[in-house]
Amino acid sequence: MNFDLLIENLTNPALLFFVLGVIAVLVKSDLEIPPNSSKFISLYLLFAIGFKGGQELSHEHFTAEIGWSMLFGIALSLVIPLYTFFILKKRLSLYDAGAIAAAYGSVSAVTFVTAASYLETQQLELHGHMVAIMALMESPAIIMGLVLISVFGKEEGSEIKKRTAIKHSFTNGSVLLILGSLAIGFLADDKQAEGIKPFTNDLFKGFLAIFLLDMGVTSGRKLKSFFSFGWFPVLFAAIIPLINGCIVAWISSWVTPDVSNRFIFAILAASASYIAVPAAMKISVPKANPGLFLPMALAVTFPMNITLGMPLYFLVVQNT
């Protein structure tokens, strides 16, 4: 059963398109998705998942379980950067440790979208409030990373940069789009939503496959220079997310009994941001090396999560 689940995930077309993108770089192909098209597809995925989540949320009644789930998600986005920072600080600079800790405490919207697709293959539904929780987890991790850098390495003039970055973490385009789409999906009635259902539902998996092809090309390019930093970043990016995901898959049973919610919590804890956090750190912590934390999140953690991580977290949820 375990082996069948792994094979099913490894032969998923979306994942295979990601592998194709990596192979294209390795064989020095000129295959690439135009930047404008790539940006459009990423915006589409965030819009579709937000709108569908809003529709699901409109059919849910706010309960104590949903309230606790929201608090649990925010707590994860604060605790993960807090403990990973001290592990990272032993081997890396203060600025790199803070930036990487923030990235791993934050979430990857694309990993979340892929996880939603994985739930469909298991005949399970993504509940709307989990989309809201994903969006809520983006900013606290960025703030925690900035606070840790500030506490352990005070510099003159850093306060202005921190305020700018904190504001950016709340107004970041991906966060704003998914929250806005969630609200619009919540407000639209079923009849109104039916009109755009072919766009938000039927085209979703095709666009996801093309986007993962682009992610494969990007990851392949970043891998070239990544190993010059040694094995510590590689091991961290591969092992820590698996630990986070498995622990959260287990302890989330204290918050919710729902299998799909627990699986999504595990994915949120295991994923790392490579869009919102790098953008915020570029503004506030220019000394942090994007050539380090970007490949860690995009070229190691992301493919690890969508190959081994998802079936592993799902098995932990099913057996606890």
TIVEXLO-372426 format. One record per residue (C-alpha): residue in one letter; x, y, z negated. Coordinates in steps of 0.05 Angstrom, whole numbers, padded with zeros to 5 digits, always signed. Example, Ala and Ser with C-alpha at 12.3 -4.5 7.8 and 13.67 -1.06 7.14 Angstrom:
# TIVEXLO-372426
A+00246-00090-00156;S+00273-00021-00143;
//
This chain:
# TIVEXLO-372426
M+00000+00000+00000;N+00056+00048-00019;F+00095+00032+00044;D+00033+00040+00088;L+00020+00109+00058;L+00092+00131+00072;I+00089+00105+00144;E+00023+00141+00155;N+00053+00207+00133;L+00118+00197+00172;T+00078+00184+00237;N+00034+00245+00228;P+00036+00286+00294;A+00047+00352+00256;L+00109+00323+00221;L+00135+00293+00286;F+00131+00361+00320;F+00174+00388+00262;V+00225+00334+00276;L+00222+00350+00350;G+00241+00422+00334;V+00302+00400+00293;I+00323+00352+00350;A+00317+00409+00400;V+00369+00449+00361;L+00415+00389+00353;V+00416+00375+00428;K+00424+00450+00442;S+00358+00456+00479;D+00330+00525+00496;L+00262+00504+00468;E+00232+00558+00424;I+00165+00590+00406;P+00164+00665+00423;P+00168+00706+00359;N+00101+00742+00372;S+00066+00675+00384;S+00097+00646+00321;K+00074+00705+00280;F+00003+00700+00309;I+00000+00625+00292;S+00023+00637+00221;L-00030+00691+00213;Y-00082+00645+00242;L-00065+00589+00194;L-00070+00635+00133;F-00135+00664+00160;A-00166+00595+00173;I-00147+00564+00106;G-00169+00627+00069;F-00236+00631+00105;K-00251+00557+00096;G-00231+00563+00023;G-00278+00621+00014;Q-00334+00581+00044;E-00320+00524-00004;L-00315+00572-00062;S-00384+00602-00045;H-00414+00533-00058;E-00379+00524-00125;H-00402+00547-00193;F-00350+00580-00237;T-00335+00532-00294;A-00286+00528-00352;E-00246+00477-00311;I-00236+00528-00255;G-00216+00581-00306;W-00165+00535-00339;S-00140+00515-00270;M-00125+00587-00253;L-00088+00598-00318;F-00050+00533-00307;G-00028+00556-00237;I-00003+00623-00263;A+00034+00588-00320;L+00069+00543-00270;S+00092+00603-00229;L+00124+00633-00292;V+00154+00570-00324;I+00187+00541-00262;P+00230+00602-00246;L+00246+00609-00321;Y+00277+00540-00329;T+00308+00534-00258;F+00343+00601-00267;F+00387+00573-00323;I+00405+00511-00282;L+00423+00554-00222;K+00462+00606-00262;K+00513+00553-00282;R+00537+00545-00210;L+00514+00607-00172;S+00516+00683-00181;L+00464+00718-00223;Y+00430+00748-00162;D+00427+00683-00123;A+00401+00646-00185;G+00345+00697-00195;A+00325+00697-00121;I+00325+00621-00116;A+00287+00613-00182;A+00234+00662-00156;A+00228+00623-00091;Y+00217+00557-00126;G+00168+00586-00176;S+00129+00617-00118;V+00091+00576-00065;S+00096+00560+00008;A+00032+00575+00046;V+00052+00530+00104;T+00065+00471+00057;F-00003+00485+00026;V-00036+00485+00094;T-00001+00419+00112;A-00024+00390+00045;A-00096+00410+00062;S-00089+00372+00127;Y-00061+00312+00089;L-00122+00312+00043;E-00166+00306+00105;T-00130+00242+00125;Q-00147+00214+00056;Q-00220+00234+00064;L-00215+00285+00008;E-00237+00358+00007;L-00196+00420-00010;H-00235+00459-00062;G-00241+00534-00050;H-00214+00556-00118;M-00148+00522-00103;V-00137+00572-00046;A-00147+00628-00096;I-00098+00595-00144;M-00046+00589-00089;A-00051+00664-00076;L-00048+00680-00150;M+00017+00641-00159;E+00056+00683-00108;S+00069+00746-00148;P+00083+00722-00220;A+00144+00682-00197;I+00173+00742-00161;I+00164+00785-00223;M+00195+00732-00267;G+00256+00728-00222;L+00265+00803-00223;V+00257+00805-00299;L+00310+00750-00308;I+00359+00787-00263;S+00346+00852-00301;V+00355+00820-00370;F+00420+00784-00353;G+00451+00838-00308;K+00429+00909-00319;E+00448+00959-00265;E+00434+01032-00257;G+00378+01049-00210;S+00350+00978-00210;E+00284+00999-00241;I+00261+01035-00178;K+00277+00976-00135;K+00240+00929-00182;R+00177+00972-00180;T+00180+00972-00104;A+00189+00897-00102;I+00133+00883-00152;K+00086+00927-00110;H+00108+00889-00048;S+00094+00822-00081;F+00021+00843-00089;T+00013+00876-00021;N+00053+00824+00019;G+00018+00809+00085;S+00010+00734+00074;V-00020+00744+00004;L-00066+00800+00028;L-00090+00760+00088;I-00106+00697+00050;L-00140+00734-00006;G-00179+00777+00044;S-00200+00716+00085;L-00220+00681+00021;A-00265+00740+00002;I-00295+00744+00072;G-00308+00669+00073;F-00341+00675+00005;L-00387+00732+00027;A-00407+00702+00094;D-00468+00656+00092;D-00468+00588+00126;K-00503+00612+00188;Q-00453+00669+00199;A-00394+00623+00187;E-00420+00572+00237;G-00405+00620+00294;I-00329+00619+00282;K-00325+00547+00258;P-00296+00521+00324;F-00239+00571+00315;T-00226+00559+00241;N-00236+00483+00241;D-00229+00451+00310;L-00165+00486+00331;F-00131+00482+00263;K-00090+00418+00271;G-00066+00437+00340;F-00040+00505+00317;L-00009+00472+00255;A+00030+00423+00300;I+00057+00480+00343;F+00075+00521+00282;L+00113+00462+00251;L+00151+00455+00317;D+00173+00527+00308;M+00191+00512+00235;G+00233+00453+00259;V+00272+00498+00307;T+00283+00550+00252;S+00305+00497+00202;G+00353+00465+00251;R+00387+00531+00263;K+00395+00546+00189;L+00424+00478+00173;K+00487+00494+00213;S+00517+00542+00163;F+00481+00517+00100;F+00529+00460+00081;S+00586+00510+00074;F+00558+00526+00005;G+00572+00456-00021;W+00527+00400-00046;F+00496+00435-00107;P+00444+00476-00068;V+00426+00415-00026;L+00416+00370-00087;F+00377+00424-00123;A+00331+00436-00063;A+00317+00362-00056;I+00312+00338-00128;I+00281+00396-00169;P+00218+00400-00125;L+00207+00325-00131;I+00213+00330-00207;N+00166+00390-00210;G+00115+00357-00164;C+00114+00290-00202;I+00110+00322-00271;V+00054+00369-00250;A+00017+00312-00214;W+00017+00277-00282;I+00003+00334-00331;S-00050+00366-00286;S-00097+00310-00310;W-00103+00351-00374;V-00132+00409-00334;T-00175+00374-00281;P-00194+00302-00266;D-00204+00316-00191;V-00154+00279-00148;S-00150+00331-00092;N-00140+00388-00142;R-00084+00351-00178;F-00050+00335-00112;I-00053+00409-00092;F-00025+00430-00160;A+00034+00382-00148;I+00047+00411-00079;L+00044+00483-00106;A+00094+00465-00161;A+00140+00429-00112;S+00140+00480-00055;A+00185+00540-00047;S+00170+00607-00015;Y+00209+00627+00047;I+00166+00686+00068;A+00142+00729+00010;V+00201+00719-00038;P+00256+00732+00014;A+00219+00796+00035;A+00214+00820-00037;M+00286+00801-00054;K+00312+00837+00008;I+00282+00901-00021;S+00301+00892-00094;V+00362+00846-00097;P+00404+00859-00035;K+00463+00823-00067;A+00425+00757-00065;N+00448+00715-00005;P+00389+00698+00043;G+00436+00649+00077;L+00431+00607+00014;F+00359+00610-00012;L+00325+00611+00057;P+00356+00545+00082;M+00344+00513+00013;A+00269+00527+00017;L+00259+00519+00092;A+00310+00466+00115;V+00311+00420+00054;T+00251+00429+00008;F+00198+00438+00062;P+00214+00376+00103;M+00225+00335+00040;N+00156+00354+00014;I+00120+00337+00079;T+00156+00270+00087;L+00169+00238+00019;G+00137+00288-00028;M+00064+00285-00007;P+00055+00209-00010;L+00095+00207-00075;Y+00053+00260-00110;F-00011+00228-00084;L+00010+00161-00113;V+00027+00193-00181;V-00042+00226-00182;Q-00077+00161-00164;N-00041+00121-00218;T-00045+00170-00277;
//
